[in-house]
């Protein structure tokens, strides 16, 4: 997220103050197109890695993190668990048969 962190805190903090009277769609129209595009790219990348629902509280940025249940046999999550692409990596029994797209060159 790098340089965009402070800007994201400012944007989400501002929205938190007006969210009772203004929906996100209306609020986001006030942002510049370049800022909205950058924000979309950052949020997509964060979501791929399990970070969702960014929110600001007392000037700090917090995220929710998607993780497997401790009893699940999968020890770690990967980018496939939140991927929105239609993928044919699994056979009919659910066994992975191809290298994931995010690992391919």
N, C-alpha and C positions, 0 to 999 in steps of 0.2 A: 504494500500500500504506500509505503515511502512518503513522499512529499504530500500526498493527498490526505493524509491522516488529519491534519489540523483543519483542512477545509471540510472534511466529512463530519468532524465534531461540530463545526460551526453550522453546517447545513442541518444535521439531525437535531442539534440543540435548538435551533431556530424553529424547526417544525414542531418539536415537543411543546414549545410555548404557545403555538397557535392551532394545534391539532383539534381542539374542541370546536373551533369555528371554521376551520379550513381543512378540506381533505387533501391527501397527498398529491393528487393530480393537479389541483389548483395551486398548491404550494410550489410544486416542481416547475410549473410554467414560469415562475418568477426567476428561476435559475437560468443561466445562459446555456445555450445548446452544447457548447464545448464542455461545460461543467457536468451537464447531465450525461453526456456520452462517456466522460471519464469515470463518473460515478457508476454508470452501468457496467463498464469494463471491470472496475475494481470489485464491485459486488458479485459479478459472475465468477471471477477468479476465486474470491473468498468462498463462495458457495460450493465450488468444485472441491474445495479442501475441507468442507464441513462446517464452515463458519457462516451462520445465518442470523437474521434478526438483529442487525446492529442497532444499538440505542445508546443515547447519551444520558448520563445521570451525574449531576454535580460536576459537569465539565469533563467527564471521562467517558471514553468510548468502551462499550461492553458488547460482547457477541455471545450468542448461544452456539453451542458446538454439538453437532450430530455425531453420536458415537453408538457403537453396538452395546447391547446389554452384556454385562460381565459373564453371564452364563452362555453366551453365544460362542459357537466353535470358531468363528472368525476372530482372530486375535487383533487385527488392525483393520481400520477402514481404508479404503482407497478411493480414488477419484471416480470409480465406476458406480459406487453406491448412490451418488447424487446426480449422476449424469442424466441429462435430458434427451440425449440422442437415442434414436431407435437403433438398437444394436443387435447383431446376430452372433454374438460371441459365445452364446451358450447353446448346447444341444438340447434336445427335448427333455433330458433328465436334469438340466441345470448345470451341467459340467462345463467349465470354461474350455473352449477349444481354440481360441485365437489370442494372440497378443493384444492387450488393450490399446485403443487408438492413441491414448495419451503417452504411451511408451514408444510408439513407432516414430521413426525419424521424420 
